[in-house]
Amino acid sequence: MKLQLATPSGQNLFTGYGPGYVAINRVRYDKHIVVAADSITEWNISGFETLGVAHFESLLALKPEIVILGTGATLRFPRRELARLLTAAGVGFEVMDSKAACRTYNILIAEGRKVLAAILID
């Protein structure tokens, strides 16, 4: 699927999504990643089942306003204590399948929000 949205240049935008990958600014990524307006970082996790406090603390260190967790092709919810870690810090937290997370991230970036997308790739 191709995604397109007009926003100021220099920001990372999801431009595609498919089985086993996402595209950001037309570059394909096939590993778990964390995306912000100005950075793309490989997220060093084994998969959804291994998500832990340290992973969410690394997201908090980036000082986002909102974190969107894309859980792959299927919507899955992380353990409650992980979500509480973000909400206790005053960070908005949404969980979606990765396709919806990519679209939502693009919309929030276009609105000028400080959003972070943590995307799991199946």
TORTORMAR-20587 format. One line per 4 residues: number of its first residue (from 1); for each residue x, y, z of N, C-alpha, C, O, CB. Coordinates in pm, 1 decimal, padded with zeros to 6 digits. Atoms other than C-alpha are relative to their C-alpha. Last residue first. Glycine has a CB too. Layout:
N
NUM	X:Y:Z:X:Y:Z:X:Y:Z:X:Y:Z:X:Y:Z | ...
! end
This chain:
122
122	00021.3:00145.7:-00002.4:00613.4:-00915.1:01098.7:00082.5:-00066.7:-00107.6:00078.4:-00188.9:-00121.8:-00149.1:-00034.6:-00018.7 | 00011.0:00056.5:00134.9:00755.7:-00564.1:01143.6:-00015.5:-00151.3:00013.4:00066.3:-00217.4:00077.3:00125.5:00036.8:-00088.4 | -00045.6:00138.4:00006.0:00697.2:-00386.2:01472.9:-00028.2:-00053.4:-00140.1:-00135.8:-00032.5:-00196.0:-00070.2:-00087.9:00109.3 | 00063.3:00091.3:00095.4:00668.9:-00009.0:01451.2:00065.1:-00137.4:00004.0:00186.1:-00151.1:-00013.8:00007.3:00057.2:-00141.7
118	-00080.0:00119.7:-00025.8:00736.2:00238.8:01731.6:-00067.7:-00112.8:-00077.5:-00175.6:-00159.0:-00040.1:00011.0:-00032.8:00156.3 | 00061.4:00126.3:00042.5:00593.9:00564.5:01596.3:00100.1:-00112.4:00025.2:00209.5:-00113.1:-00031.3:-00042.7:00004.8:-00151.8 | -00097.9:00105.4:00020.0:00686.5:00881.3:01785.0:-00076.4:-00124.8:-00042.0:-00176.1:-00160.4:00020.7:00085.5:-00025.3:00129.4 | 00045.3:00139.0:-00005.2:00481.4:01197.6:01779.6:00115.0:-00094.1:-00032.1:00206.9:-00060.5:-00106.7:-00116.8:-00023.1:-00097.6
114	-00126.7:00068.7:-00027.6:00566.9:01557.7:01856.4:-00032.9:-00146.7:00026.0:-00050.8:-00189.6:00140.0:00076.5:00064.8:00123.1 | -00011.8:00066.8:-00130.3:00256.3:01706.6:01693.9:00136.0:-00067.0:00012.4:00196.2:-00106.1:-00087.6:-00112.8:-00104.0:00019.0 | -00107.2:-00060.3:-00078.3:00279.8:01953.4:01404.4:00019.2:-00060.9:00137.4:00083.2:-00000.5:00223.5:-00025.6:00144.2:00015.1 | 00059.3:-00094.4:-00095.0:-00058.4:01863.3:01256.0:00104.8:00067.5:00088.1:00071.6:00152.4:00170.8:-00101.4:-00071.5:00087.4
110	00053.2:-00110.9:00079.6:00114.0:01702.4:00956.6:-00063.7:00106.9:00088.5:-00067.7:00224.3:00051.6:-00102.5:-00051.7:-00101.1 | -00116.4:-00080.3:00041.7:00313.3:01490.3:01203.7:-00047.7:00121.5:-00079.4:00003.6:00231.9:-00061.2:00099.7:-00085.5:-00085.7 | -00043.9:-00077.1:-00116.3:-00017.1:01374.3:01356.8:00122.3:00086.4:-00030.9:00132.7:00198.6:00018.7:00031.2:-00093.7:00115.7 | 00100.2:-00103.1:-00029.7:-00159.2:01271.3:01019.6:00047.3:00087.8:00115.4:00037.5:00210.3:00108.5:-00136.5:-00064.4:00034.1
106	-00005.7:-00102.5:00104.9:00157.0:01086.2:00918.4:-00097.4:00113.9:00027.0:-00063.3:00230.5:00006.9:-00029.8:-00062.0:-00136.2 | -00123.6:-00076.8:-00018.5:00169.6:00900.9:01252.4:00006.0:00113.4:-00102.5:00032.7:00227.9:-00066.2:00125.1:-00092.0:-00013.0 | 00026.4:-00092.0:-00111.1:-00193.8:00794.8:01209.9:00121.7:00087.2:00028.4:00107.5:00206.8:00054.0:-00039.5:-00078.0:00126.3 | 00092.4:-00105.8:00044.9:-00126.7:00642.7:00867.1:-00020.7:00104.6:00108.9:-00018.4:00224.6:00081.2:-00135.8:-00060.5:-00040.9
102	-00069.0:-00081.4:00101.4:00179.3:00449.4:00987.7:-00087.8:00116.3:-00046.2:-00041.5:00230.0:-00054.8:00039.8:-00087.1:-00120.9 | -00097.9:-00083.3:-00070.0:-00000.5:00330.8:01303.1:00074.8:00090.4:-00097.9:00099.3:00207.3:-00068.1:00099.6:-00088.0:00077.5 | 00072.7:-00114.2:-00056.5:-00295.4:00206.4:01096.2:00095.6:00094.9:00071.2:00077.0:00216.5:00066.3:-00109.0:-00048.0:00097.5 | 00054.3:-00075.8:00113.2:-00063.7:-00018.4:00891.1:-00072.6:00125.4:00049.4:-00049.8:00234.6:-00002.7:-00096.2:-00088.2:-00083.4
98	-00103.3:-00087.4:00056.0:00129.1:-00124.1:01202.0:-00049.9:00083.5:-00117.7:-00006.6:00197.5:-00134.6:00118.3:-00082.8:-00044.0 | -00080.8:00082.0:00089.3:-00177.5:-00257.4:01384.4:00096.5:00096.4:-00070.8:00071.7:00217.0:-00073.6:-00090.3:-00081.8:-00103.9 | 00070.3:00029.5:00125.9:-00273.4:-00011.8:01650.9:00078.0:-00106.6:-00074.6:00192.4:-00136.7:-00040.5:-00016.7:00128.6:-00088.1 | -00043.5:00128.2:00054.6:-00180.4:00086.1:02008.2:-00086.5:-00030.8:-00120.4:-00209.0:-00021.0:-00113.6:-00008.5:-00114.1:00106.5
94	00098.9:00068.8:00083.3:-00205.6:00446.1:02124.1:00061.4:-00127.5:-00054.5:00179.3:-00130.5:-00089.8:-00049.6:00091.0:-00115.8 | -00041.0:00131.8:00048.6:-00019.5:00620.5:02405.0:-00114.9:-00064.9:-00074.8:-00225.6:-00077.7:-00022.5:00046.3:-00090.3:00116.6 | 00112.4:00070.4:00060.2:-00022.9:00984.8:02509.4:00047.7:-00130.8:-00060.1:00160.1:-00139.6:-00109.7:-00068.5:00086.9:-00106.9 | -00013.6:00024.4:00144.1:00276.4:01078.5:02723.8:-00123.6:-00075.4:-00048.8:-00160.8:-00178.4:00007.6:00130.9:-00080.7:-00031.9
90	00077.3:-00101.6:00071.7:00215.5:01230.7:03066.3:00008.7:-00011.3:-00151.0:-00019.2:00084.6:-00223.0:00045.5:00135.4:00041.1 | -00091.9:-00107.1:00040.3:00497.0:01033.6:03231.9:-00072.3:00110.4:-00077.5:-00010.0:00207.1:-00121.4:00113.8:-00057.4:-00085.3 | -00046.3:-00062.7:-00124.2:00241.5:00817.0:03414.6:00095.2:00116.0:-00029.1:00106.1:00209.5:00050.3:00069.4:-00103.8:00089.7 | 00106.2:-00089.4:-00045.9:00081.8:00751.5:03072.7:00038.3:00069.5:00131.2:-00000.7:00184.2:00153.1:-00130.8:-00078.2:00018.2
86	00013.0:-00117.6:00086.6:00407.9:00615.6:02935.8:-00104.7:00097.0:00052.9:-00080.0:00217.4:00058.8:-00036.0:-00042.5:-00142.2 | -00127.3:-00071.2:-00003.9:00489.1:00378.8:03222.9:-00008.0:00128.8:-00082.8:00039.5:00234.0:-00040.1:00114.0:-00090.5:-00052.0 | 00002.0:-00089.8:-00117.2:00123.3:00282.7:03249.3:00127.3:00082.3:00011.8:00124.2:00196.2:00058.4:-00019.9:-00080.6:00127.7 | 00082.4:-00115.8:00035.6:00134.2:00140.2:02895.1:-00001.1:00101.1:00114.7:00005.0:00221.7:00091.2:-00144.6:-00044.1:-00034.6
82	-00074.7:-00072.3:00102.4:00421.7:-00086.6:02994.7:-00075.8:00125.2:-00043.1:-00017.0:00232.5:-00057.0:00026.8:-00090.7:-00121.4 | -00103.4:-00079.4:-00066.4:00252.6:-00188.4:03319.9:00084.5:00078.4:-00100.2:00140.2:00182.8:-00065.9:00089.9:-00090.4:00083.7 | 00049.9:-00127.2:-00054.7:-00054.3:-00289.7:03123.8:00108.3:00084.9:00064.8:00104.6:00207.6:00055.5:-00107.9:-00027.0:00100.9 | 00033.9:00011.6:-00142.1:00123.2:-00557.8:02920.4:-00034.9:00137.6:00056.2:00022.3:00238.6:00015.2:00117.3:-00063.2:00079.9
78	-00110.6:00035.0:-00090.2:00120.8:-00481.0:02550.1:-00049.1:-00011.4:00143.4:-00161.3:00027.6:00175.7:00112.7:00104.5:-00009.0 | -00022.7:-00098.5:-00105.0:-00196.7:-00494.4:02339.1:00113.9:-00044.3:00091.3:00118.4:-00159.5:00134.5:-00128.3:00022.3:00081.6 | -00026.9:00068.5:-00126.4:-00209.9:-00677.9:02007.6:00030.3:00107.2:00103.4:00089.9:00209.8:00070.5:00119.2:-00103.1:-00012.9 | 00007.3:-00084.3:-00118.7:-00355.4:-00557.4:01676.9:00018.7:-00086.1:00124.1:-00056.0:-00181.4:00146.6:-00134.8:00076.2:00005.8
74	00111.5:00024.5:-00090.0:-00240.6:-00788.1:01398.8:00006.6:00095.6:00118.8:00114.4:00122.2:00172.0:00000.2:-00146.2:00048.1 | 00121.3:00018.6:00079.4:-00022.6:-00710.7:01096.7:-00125.2:-00015.4:00085.6:-00236.7:00006.2:00038.1:00015.2:-00120.7:-00088.7 | -00010.0:00093.5:00110.8:00252.7:-00570.3:01315.7:-00132.3:-00010.7:-00073.7:-00213.4:00081.8:-00070.2:00044.0:-00136.9:00049.6 | -00028.9:00136.0:-00046.7:00206.4:-00416.5:01659.8:00009.0:-00104.2:-00112.3:-00009.1:-00223.4:-00087.6:-00105.9:-00042.3:00097.6
70	00052.0:00082.4:00108.8:00233.2:-00049.2:01565.6:00040.7:-00143.3:00024.8:00159.7:-00174.7:00023.5:00051.1:00048.9:-00138.1 | -00061.0:00131.9:00012.4:00283.2:00139.9:01891.0:-00071.1:-00075.6:-00110.3:-00190.0:-00105.3:-00099.6:-00006.3:-00078.3:00134.1 | 00088.2:00093.2:00069.1:00200.9:00509.2:01863.5:00077.0:-00130.8:-00014.4:00184.8:-00134.1:-00073.8:-00046.9:00056.2:-00140.5 | -00064.2:00119.7:00053.3:00372.1:00727.7:02120.1:-00108.1:-00085.8:-00063.5:-00210.7:-00115.2:-00002.1:00077.4:-00079.0:00111.5
66	00085.5:00115.9:00026.9:00246.8:01082.5:02179.5:00087.7:-00113.4:-00051.9:00178.1:-00090.6:-00132.2:-00113.3:00035.1:-00103.0 | 00130.7:-00040.7:-00051.8:00410.8:01396.2:02322.7:-00096.1:-00118.9:-00008.3:-00181.7:-00138.9:00077.9:-00056.3:00122.7:-00079.5 | 00114.7:-00020.8:00089.1:00753.2:01246.0:02271.5:-00121.2:00054.7:00074.0:-00130.2:00046.3:00196.4:-00037.0:-00130.3:-00068.7 | 00090.0:-00108.0:-00042.4:01057.6:01303.3:02492.5:-00115.4:00026.8:-00097.9:-00135.8:00140.2:-00141.1:00079.4:00126.7:00018.6
62	00011.1:-00086.1:00118.4:01307.4:01074.8:02312.6:-00097.1:00116.0:00021.3:-00114.3:00200.0:-00067.1:-00044.6:-00082.2:-00119.9 | -00122.4:-00080.1:00008.4:01402.3:00923.4:02650.8:-00002.2:00095.7:-00119.1:00069.3:00195.8:-00119.5:00121.5:-00091.2:-00009.6 | 00014.6:-00119.4:-00084.7:01041.5:00808.9:02684.9:00120.7:00091.8:-00009.0:00106.7:00213.8:-00000.9:-00021.9:-00040.7:00144.9 | 00093.1:-00089.1:00071.1:01088.6:00570.2:02391.0:-00017.8:00130.1:00078.0:-00018.1:00238.4:00019.5:-00137.7:-00069.4:-00021.1
58	-00075.6:-00057.1:00112.2:01399.3:00419.2:02553.9:-00088.2:00092.6:-00083.9:-00039.4:00190.4:-00140.6:00058.0:-00112.3:-00088.6 | -00082.6:-00108.7:-00053.7:01195.6:00378.6:02873.2:00082.8:00064.4:-00110.9:00105.3:00185.4:-00109.6:00092.4:-00052.4:00111.8 | 00087.0:-00116.4:-00013.7:00942.8:00178.6:02671.1:00074.8:00118.1:00061.3:00045.2:00233.2:00029.1:-00121.9:-00034.7:00085.2 | 00040.1:-00044.7:00134.3:01206.4:-00067.3:02553.9:-00084.2:00126.6:00008.1:-00065.7:00219.6:-00070.4:-00078.3:-00110.8:-00072.9
54	-00114.7:-00068.5:00061.9:01360.3:-00090.0:02902.5:-00034.1:00051.8:-00139.3:00012.3:00159.0:-00178.1:00120.6:-00094.4:-00008.2 | -00012.4:-00134.9:-00054.9:01018.3:-00171.6:03051.2:00113.8:00076.3:-00066.8:00097.3:00193.6:-00100.2:00022.4:-00005.8:00151.3 | -00018.6:-00016.1:-00143.6:00970.6:-00473.4:02829.6:00016.1:00145.9:00039.0:00011.1:00235.8:-00045.0:00120.1:-00079.0:00046.2 | 00007.2:-00140.2:-00041.2:00854.1:-00587.9:02488.4:00009.1:00011.0:00151.6:-00062.2:-00057.8:00224.6:-00130.3:00065.2:-00050.7
50	-00116.2:-00038.3:-00080.7:00969.4:-00948.6:02436.3:-00002.9:00146.5:00044.2:00091.2:00192.3:00108.9:00126.5:-00026.2:-00078.0 | 00000.3:00070.9:-00127.9:00634.4:-01087.2:02319.2:00113.3:00043.0:00091.7:00104.7:00024.0:00213.0:00008.5:-00148.1:-00023.8 | 00102.6:-00051.6:-00090.9:00609.2:-00823.4:02047.0:00008.0:-00062.7:00138.7:-00001.9:00007.5:00239.4:-00137.5:-00023.9:-00058.5 | 00138.2:00007.3:00046.8:00932.4:-00917.9:01878.0:-00094.6:00047.1:00108.3:-00052.3:00086.4:00217.0:-00035.7:-00142.4:-00043.1
46	00021.1:00125.1:00072.5:01306.6:-00966.9:01919.9:-00139.6:-00010.2:-00058.3:-00160.1:-00077.5:-00159.4:00025.2:-00117.3:00090.8 | 00083.9:00094.9:-00073.6:01375.0:-00607.2:02013.0:-00017.3:-00124.9:-00085.1:-00003.5:-00120.4:-00207.3:-00138.8:00062.6:00036.3 | -00065.6:00126.8:-00026.5:01644.2:-00361.4:01905.4:-00084.7:-00087.5:00091.8:-00059.1:-00096.8:00211.8:00137.6:00023.5:00061.5 | 00044.2:00030.8:-00135.7:01436.1:-00080.4:01762.7:00047.0:-00141.0:00029.7:-00004.8:-00237.1:-00027.2:-00156.7:00013.8:00016.1
42	00038.9:00140.2:-00012.6:01627.1:00044.8:01457.1:-00033.7:-00026.3:00145.8:00040.6:00013.8:00235.4:00113.2:-00096.0:-00050.1 | -00092.0:00083.4:-00076.3:01624.3:00422.2:01468.9:-00049.9:-00143.6:-00001.4:-00168.7:-00169.2:00018.1:00014.7:00051.7:00145.3 | 00044.4:00137.3:00020.3:01472.1:00676.7:01231.6:00104.6:-00088.0:00066.7:00223.0:-00081.0:00033.7:-00017.9:-00035.3:-00154.1 | -00089.0:00114.6:-00020.4:01506.1:01042.2:01323.3:-00070.4:-00131.8:-00029.7:-00191.9:-00145.1:-00015.5:00053.2:-00000.9:00142.9
38	-00137.7:-00024.8:00043.0:01374.6:01392.1:01248.5:00095.4:-00117.5:00020.1:00216.5:-00101.7:00004.5:00053.2:00117.6:00072.9 | -00006.5:-00093.8:00112.4:00995.6:01363.4:01258.8:00141.1:00011.9:-00055.5:00159.5:00028.2:-00176.2:-00050.1:00137.0:00042.8 | 00041.1:-00133.7:-00041.8:01019.8:01055.8:01480.7:00013.5:00090.5:-00121.8:00063.8:00047.8:-00225.7:00086.1:00052.9:00121.8 | -00003.0:-00112.2:00093.8:01035.9:00689.6:01383.1:-00051.8:00125.9:00068.1:-00158.4:00125.8:00129.7:-00083.6:-00031.5:-00126.2
34	00061.7:-00111.7:-00070.7:01123.2:00389.9:01598.3:00019.6:00122.2:-00089.1:00131.8:00155.6:-00127.1:00062.7:00021.3:00145.1 | -00057.8:-00133.4:-00000.8:01196.0:00076.4:01399.7:-00078.8:00095.2:00088.9:-00195.6:00072.6:00120.4:00006.8:00054.8:-00141.0 | 00078.0:-00081.9:-00093.2:01150.2:-00301.7:01393.6:00067.8:00136.9:00009.5:00190.2:00145.2:00020.4:-00011.1:-00068.6:00142.4 | -00027.4:00028.1:-00141.1:01335.2:-00436.2:01088.5:-00090.2:00088.1:00085.1:-00144.0:00187.5:00036.2:00150.8:00024.2:00034.8
30	00057.7:00130.4:-00029.9:01233.0:-00455.5:00722.3:00032.0:-00046.0:00142.1:00018.0:-00163.8:00174.8:00049.9:-00102.5:-00099.6 | -00056.7:00050.4:-00124.7:01279.3:-00090.9:00629.5:-00069.6:-00132.2:00031.4:-00192.2:-00141.8:00027.5:-00016.9:00103.9:00117.9 | 00061.1:00115.1:-00066.8:01220.4:00036.6:00276.2:00078.0:-00040.5:00123.8:00201.1:-00039.0:00125.6:-00009.5:-00117.9:-00095.6 | -00104.7:00097.2:-00032.7:01322.3:00388.8:00171.0:-00065.4:-00111.9:00080.3:-00136.4:-00086.3:00177.6:00118.9:00066.7:00080.5
26	-00024.0:00091.3:00112.5:01053.8:00596.3:-00005.8:00117.3:-00097.4:00020.5:00164.1:-00159.4:-00075.0:00025.0:00080.6:-00123.7 | -00063.3:-00084.5:00101.7:01059.0:00871.6:00259.5:00050.5:-00084.8:-00117.5:00157.6:-00060.1:-00173.0:00116.7:00080.4:00061.9 | -00003.5:-00134.8:-00053.9:00979.3:00597.2:00506.9:00079.1:00083.5:-00098.6:00193.7:00052.4:-00131.0:00062.9:00004.5:00144.2 | -00086.2:-00092.3:00073.6:00876.9:00261.4:00368.0:-00014.8:00137.4:00063.4:-00125.4:00183.6:00091.5:-00036.1:00003.7:-00153.0
22	00061.1:-00131.6:00012.6:00743.9:-00018.4:00587.5:00096.6:00082.4:-00083.4:00215.4:00050.7:-00090.6:-00029.2:00067.1:00141.3 | -00075.1:-00124.9:00014.4:00830.5:-00384.3:00556.1:-00090.1:00122.1:00019.5:-00212.7:00113.6:00012.4:00066.8:00005.9:-00137.8 | -00141.4:00006.0:-00033.0:00743.0:-00750.1:00610.2:00078.5:00128.4:-00015.4:00201.1:00125.9:-00005.2:00062.1:-00100.7:-00081.4 | -00042.3:00113.8:-00082.7:00408.7:-00758.5:00430.3:00151.3:00001.8:00021.5:00228.4:-00008.0:-00074.0:-00042.8:-00133.3:-00065.4
18	00033.6:00128.4:00059.6:00346.9:-00408.9:00296.3:00045.8:-00112.7:00090.9:00104.6:-00087.8:00196.1:00063.3:-00013.9:-00139.3 | 00012.2:00106.4:-00099.2:00358.6:-00042.3:00388.3:-00035.3:-00127.3:-00073.9:-00114.3:-00124.5:-00168.3:-00107.2:00033.9:00109.0 | 00048.1:00130.2:00044.6:00444.3:00271.4:00199.5:00000.4:-00100.3:00112.9:00064.5:-00081.7:00216.3:00084.3:-00051.3:-00114.8 | 00042.8:-00010.2:00139.7:00530.8:00640.0:00219.2:-00046.4:-00134.2:-00055.6:-00088.9:-00142.4:-00170.8:00113.2:00054.5:-00085.6
14	00020.3:00133.0:00055.6:00562.6:00674.5:00595.7:-00055.1:00017.2:-00141.0:-00155.6:00085.3:-00161.7:-00096.5:-00086.1:00089.4 | 00138.1:00040.9:00025.0:00685.7:01024.0:00661.6:-00002.1:-00142.4:-00050.9:00086.3:-00184.1:-00125.8:-00068.7:00094.5:-00100.8 | 00018.6:00139.5:00038.4:01008.6:01152.6:00812.3:-00148.4:-00029.8:-00012.5:-00227.1:-00001.0:00077.6:00066.3:-00095.1:00102.3 | 00060.0:00085.3:-00101.8:01024.7:01529.4:00815.5:-00013.5:-00141.0:-00053.4:-00037.8:-00161.8:-00172.2:-00137.0:00054.5:00044.1
10	-00091.0:00024.0:-00109.7:01269.0:01733.6:00609.5:-00056.9:-00086.1:00110.8:00015.7:-00123.0:00203.2:00042.9:00128.1:00056.1 | -00110.8:00090.6:00027.9:01008.4:01875.4:00378.2:00090.0:-00013.5:00121.3:00086.8:00069.4:00212.2:00080.5:00048.6:-00120.1 | -00127.2:-00067.8:00023.0:00692.8:02031.7:00516.6:00112.5:-00100.1:-00021.7:00115.4:-00206.2:00040.7:00033.5:00091.7:00117.5 | -00043.5:-00069.8:-00120.5:00390.2:01806.9:00480.4:00130.0:00071.6:-00031.7:00188.8:00049.8:-00137.6:00017.5:-00098.4:00120.3
6	-00084.6:-00116.8:00021.1:00187.8:01663.1:00191.7:00029.5:00065.8:00133.9:-00061.8:00108.2:00204.8:-00067.2:00100.4:-00096.9 | 00051.2:-00112.2:-00076.1:00059.6:01313.8:00257.5:00095.9:00115.3:-00021.4:00217.5:00096.7:-00016.5:-00015.7:-00034.9:00152.0 | -00049.5:-00130.6:00040.6:00099.3:00995.9:00058.6:-00066.8:00106.9:00082.9:-00186.7:00100.4:00110.2:-00024.0:00024.5:-00149.5 | 00055.3:-00106.7:-00082.0:00074.6:00631.3:00159.2:00058.0:00131.2:-00049.3:00177.5:00139.3:-00077.6:00030.5:-00022.1:00151.6
2	-00071.8:-00125.4:00005.6:00125.1:00346.2:-00085.0:-00071.2:00102.7:00084.9:-00193.7:00113.4:00080.6:00013.9:00049.0:-00144.1 | 00083.8:-00116.5:00000.0:00000.0:00000.0:00000.0:00088.4:00122.9:00000.0:00188.0:00128.0:00072.2:-00095.4:-00000.3:00120.0
! end
